[in-house]
């Protein structure tokens, strides 16, 4: 028996914000719900406007958190992937967070294992088996730069989905998550405690003075040690795959503000100097790097300066794995281009400038809009990842881009018209539409120099004149 993929709660929040500005606008989705949900200062909306496939259900589990009580699942085994699509700002950086809780909605005992993608790049495998066995949900976070005006987050079956084989991925458990109300990005911060002493801060922090605006509550306590001793912390508390990471560390002297409330120490990560002689006061300070190699267990060592009156301490940290987004379908492959020139002026000391605004419309997406009932997986990247292209779409994969070379939509029950934009799919060699209910005219295809096969019987199409 095949196992439907499920999705519970998906959050996409932009990180385009300056210190002290209003909280950014984003999308907090309560997947599978028919109603909006207010949770503290956060408002979750339904997911209906972001996805067109899947079924909804409600979990009847006593005491379950409201936002975990509904989910969307995907029983269509024929679909290659199931995509949420969000409007975004091209070039903007976005935090995307997916949260999963199985809840035994299908009467089985183990959750499915599947993959999740950002546009055409595999993000991770989703394996919530261990978390669910412990009564927990699971979450995944990624910060991504948008290449276009939409961003897709997709789920897809993998080799484990059918057999429900659990992997040995180390999960992050919801029981250790803390979503601070003063974190305007709704990030989760995982409390950490080891054998080192813990101290509580006696002064307030102005979070907006930090470039990435951490919640003040995340800096309210710290791990420390006595004067003259090194502080060694093994964090994160799980092994990391060998690759490069973004690391940010936060420090604040916990004592009452005074001219003597400071401490100086150096920071090393896995034996490599991270920062030398950092001066930590009650105002707090952060250090970060966008590119640092890590593998296995990570060890952070804080070595006090000889003149430091107290021992080193650390309040919080962030670590993100860095991996490049992969190939994508060529944007101008069959795109229509509209250019508008706008005259704009900034502040009085800025020169007046002209800005060319370009809007691309991928032809295959325009083609999909011409159908009343396109295949359910016709969202996200048409070609990528390679084994998860749209139904009926065959692509050639180049060094940087993929191009659509064949459309085989035989007997898929299409209703609607064949959009003129099909003429922009200039790499197309074969177009098969046999056995559908399409009407209207067959567009001119003078740009399709490579087209060798065109099959349209069984429709109500007329040749354009």
Buried (B, 14 or more C-beta within 10 A) or exposed (E): EEBBBBBBBBBBBBBEBEEEEEEBEBBBBBBBBEEEBEEEEEEBBBBBEBBBBBBBBBBEBEEBEEBBBBBBBBBBEEBBBBBBBBEBEEEBBBBBBBBBBBBEBBEEEBBBBBBBBBBBBBBBBBBBBBBBEEEBBBBBBBBBEBBBEBBBBBBBBBEBBBEBEBEEBEBBBBEEBEEBEEBBBBBBBBEBEEEBEEBEBEBEBEBEEBEBBBBBBBBBBBBBBEEEBBBBBEBBBEEBEEEBBBBBBBBBBBBEEEEEBBBBBBBBBBEEEBBEEBEBBBBBBBEBBEEBEBEEEBEBBBBBBEEBEBBBBBBBBBBBEEBEBBBBBBEEBBBBEEEEEEEEEEEEEEEEEEEEEEEBBBBBBBBBBBBEEBBBBBBBBBBBBEEBBBBBBBBEBEEEBBBBBBBBBBEBEBEBBBBBBBBBBBBBBBBBBEBBEBEBEBBEBEBBEEBEEEBBEBBEBEEEE
